[in-house]
Amino acid sequence: MAARTTLSLALGVQALPLGQLVHVEDGDRVFSQFSYDLAWLRHPKAFAVSPEMDLLQGAFIHKPRCAQDPSVFLALADTLPGTWARQVIQYARSGSPSAGADDRLLSDIELLCAVNETCRMGALRVLNGSLPWWHHPIQVPPATLDDLPQAIGATWAVEIGKTMKSDLPFLMAHGVSLGGSRPKVSVRDTKGFVRGQVAAPLRKSQCSAGRGARHEAGQPCGHRHGAR
């Protein structure tokens, strides 16, 4: 039986209605369909949010050309978690009682819904995403610089393969919104901006963990673009 997921998408910090995404998985057959909201089509500053989707009424179908292609349109695929974040999400799912010993690959929809919207890269927002196998809050305010010690400890545990289940709620809320293969956590600085930082160094540079994390925390993560 085909698994069908419908998500409402919005744009910017004002969450302007953008459109509806329908994602279908039926065995090896996977595709998504997107339709712009009429309110967005009539917006005076409306623009096409992805190069393959002109600013027109009707449904845009996206089918991956190979197993490595995303099953959602390109601009939304850019917000998918990176390699390290996927490792955390996979562990959270397989360690969840409701998921059992689940070692199947994460779907793009699961990856989209695992991201904390306050930390998602870019301006696209998923308004009604949920994970049936995860029973802790994901949509919470970003961590602050005061949470760096916990971030360093939790991500370091992942690096050495000793992740504690007690660390997973923190990592799922703050550590899966950024790309790349290195551990990163989204934090809010003293001015209220959401920024990305590498929270754990490679094992050989363990002694500089705190300094490295705080240095990277000063680099913006690309949040807060688009319509406001």
matplotlib code that plots the C-alpha trace (Angstrom):
import matplotlib.pyplot as plt

x = [0.0, 1.3, 2.5, 1.2, 2.3, 0.9, 2.9, 2.0, 4.9, 5.5, 8.1, 10.1, 9.7, 6.2, 5.3, 3.7, 1.6, 3.6, 1.9, 1.3, 3.7, 2.3, 4.9, 4.2, 6.1, 4.9, 7.7, 10.4, 8.1, 8.7, 7.7, 6.4, 3.9, 3.9, 1.2, 1.6, -0.9, -3.1, -2.2, 1.5, 0.7, -1.1, 1.6, 3.2, 6.7, 6.0, 8.8, 9.4, 10.9, 12.8, 14.2, 12.1, 8.8, 7.6, 5.2, 2.1, -1.1, -1.2, 0.9, 4.6, 5.7, 9.2, 10.6, 14.1, 16.2, 18.2, 18.4, 20.8, 18.4, 16.1, 12.4, 11.4, 12.0, 15.5, 15.1, 13.5, 16.1, 18.7, 17.3, 17.7, 20.1, 23.7, 25.6, 26.3, 22.7, 21.3, 23.4, 21.7, 18.2, 18.8, 19.9, 16.9, 14.5, 16.2, 16.4, 12.7, 10.4, 7.8, 10.2, 11.7, 14.9, 14.4, 17.5, 15.8, 17.0, 15.5, 13.1, 13.3, 10.0, 11.4, 14.5, 12.4, 10.2, 13.1, 14.4, 13.6, 11.9, 13.5, 16.8, 16.1, 18.5, 17.0, 13.5, 11.3, 9.3, 7.4, 4.3, 2.8, 5.7, 5.7, 7.6, 5.3, 8.3, 9.6, 7.8, 9.9, 9.6, 11.6, 10.1, 11.7, 13.6, 17.3, 19.9, 22.0, 25.8, 25.2, 24.3, 27.7, 29.0, 26.0, 26.4, 30.0, 29.4, 26.5, 28.1, 31.4, 29.5, 28.2, 31.7, 33.1, 30.0, 28.7, 25.6, 23.3, 19.5, 19.3, 21.4, 19.0, 16.2, 18.9, 20.5, 17.2, 16.1, 19.3, 21.8, 20.2, 19.3, 22.7, 24.5, 28.0, 29.7, 31.0, 28.9, 27.0, 24.5, 22.3, 22.5, 21.0, 23.6, 23.1, 21.5, 18.9, 20.4, 20.4, 24.0, 25.7, 28.7, 30.9, 30.4, 32.9, 36.4, 38.0, 39.4, 43.0, 42.0, 39.9, 41.8, 40.6, 36.9, 35.7, 37.7, 36.8, 33.1, 32.9, 34.9, 32.6, 29.5, 30.3, 29.6, 26.0, 24.3, 22.3, 19.0, 16.6, 16.5, 13.6, 10.2, 9.5]
y = [0.0, 3.4, 5.8, 9.3, 12.3, 15.8, 18.8, 22.5, 24.7, 28.4, 31.0, 33.3, 34.3, 35.4, 31.9, 33.2, 30.4, 28.9, 25.7, 22.0, 19.1, 15.6, 12.8, 9.3, 6.1, 2.9, 0.3, 1.4, 4.1, 7.4, 10.9, 14.2, 16.7, 20.4, 23.1, 26.8, 28.4, 31.0, 33.5, 33.1, 33.4, 36.7, 38.0, 41.2, 39.9, 36.3, 34.3, 30.8, 29.0, 26.4, 26.6, 23.7, 25.1, 28.2, 30.5, 29.0, 27.2, 23.4, 20.5, 20.1, 16.5, 15.6, 12.1, 11.1, 10.0, 7.6, 6.3, 9.2, 11.9, 13.6, 12.8, 16.5, 19.6, 21.1, 24.1, 21.9, 19.2, 21.9, 22.0, 18.2, 17.3, 16.4, 13.1, 13.5, 14.7, 11.7, 9.4, 11.0, 10.7, 7.1, 6.3, 8.1, 6.0, 2.7, 3.2, 4.2, 1.5, 2.3, 1.9, -1.4, -2.6, -0.3, -0.2, 0.9, 4.0, 7.3, 8.8, 12.4, 13.1, 11.8, 13.9, 17.0, 16.5, 15.8, 19.4, 22.0, 24.8, 27.5, 26.3, 25.1, 26.5, 29.1, 30.5, 27.4, 26.1, 22.8, 23.7, 20.3, 17.8, 15.0, 11.8, 9.0, 7.2, 10.2, 11.3, 14.2, 17.9, 18.9, 22.3, 24.2, 27.4, 27.1, 26.3, 29.2, 29.6, 28.4, 25.0, 24.5, 22.2, 19.9, 20.2, 19.3, 16.3, 14.9, 15.3, 13.8, 10.8, 10.3, 10.7, 7.9, 5.6, 5.9, 8.0, 8.0, 7.9, 10.8, 12.9, 12.2, 14.8, 17.6, 16.4, 15.9, 19.4, 21.3, 19.1, 17.9, 21.1, 21.7, 20.0, 18.4, 15.5, 17.2, 17.5, 20.8, 22.3, 25.3, 27.9, 31.4, 34.1, 37.1, 39.2, 36.5, 35.3, 31.5, 30.4, 27.1, 25.8, 22.7, 21.3, 18.4, 18.2, 15.2, 12.9, 14.1, 17.7, 16.9, 19.3, 22.3, 21.3, 24.3, 26.9, 25.3, 25.2, 28.8, 30.0, 28.3, 29.5, 33.0, 31.9, 32.5, 29.3, 31.0, 31.3, 34.3, 34.7, 35.2, 36.8, 38.5]
z = [0.0, -1.0, 1.8, 1.1, 3.1, 2.7, 4.0, 4.0, 3.1, 4.0, 3.4, 5.7, 9.3, 8.7, 7.4, 4.2, 2.7, -0.2, -1.2, -0.6, -1.1, -1.6, -1.2, -2.4, -1.7, -3.3, -3.2, -5.6, -7.0, -5.2, -6.3, -5.0, -6.3, -5.4, -6.0, -5.2, -2.9, -4.7, -2.0, -3.0, -6.7, -6.0, -3.7, -5.2, -4.5, -5.5, -7.2, -8.3, -5.2, -7.2, -10.8, -12.1, -10.8, -12.7, -10.9, -12.3, -11.1, -11.3, -10.0, -10.5, -10.4, -9.2, -9.8, -8.8, -11.8, -9.7, -6.1, -5.1, -6.3, -3.8, -4.1, -3.4, -5.5, -5.5, -3.2, -0.5, -1.0, -0.2, 3.4, 4.0, 6.9, 6.1, 6.6, 10.3, 11.0, 9.2, 11.5, 14.5, 13.0, 12.0, 15.6, 17.0, 14.8, 15.3, 19.1, 19.4, 20.8, 18.2, 15.4, 16.6, 15.0, 12.0, 9.8, 6.6, 4.9, 6.0, 3.5, 2.4, 4.2, 7.4, 7.0, 6.3, 9.3, 11.6, 11.2, 13.8, 11.8, 13.9, 12.6, 9.0, 6.4, 4.1, 4.1, 3.3, 6.3, 6.8, 8.9, 9.8, 9.7, 12.3, 13.0, 14.2, 15.8, 17.7, 20.9, 22.0, 21.0, 17.9, 17.3, 20.2, 20.4, 19.4, 22.0, 23.3, 23.8, 27.4, 26.0, 24.3, 27.0, 26.5, 22.7, 22.8, 25.1, 23.1, 19.7, 21.0, 22.2, 18.6, 17.2, 19.4, 19.0, 22.6, 22.1, 25.1, 24.6, 27.0, 24.5, 21.5, 22.4, 22.5, 19.3, 17.4, 18.4, 17.8, 15.9, 12.6, 10.7, 9.0, 6.2, 6.0, 7.6, 10.7, 13.9, 14.1, 16.5, 15.9, 18.6, 19.2, 19.9, 22.3, 19.5, 18.7, 15.4, 14.8, 14.0, 13.2, 15.0, 14.9, 18.4, 18.4, 16.8, 15.5, 18.1, 17.6, 18.5, 21.5, 23.7, 21.7, 21.7, 23.6, 21.7, 18.3, 19.1, 20.2, 17.2, 14.8, 16.6, 15.3, 11.7, 10.5, 9.2, 6.3, 8.1, 7.7, 3.9, 1.6, 2.1, 5.4]

ax = plt.figure().add_subplot(projection="3d")
ax.plot(x, y, z, "-o")
ax.set_aspect("equal")
plt.show()
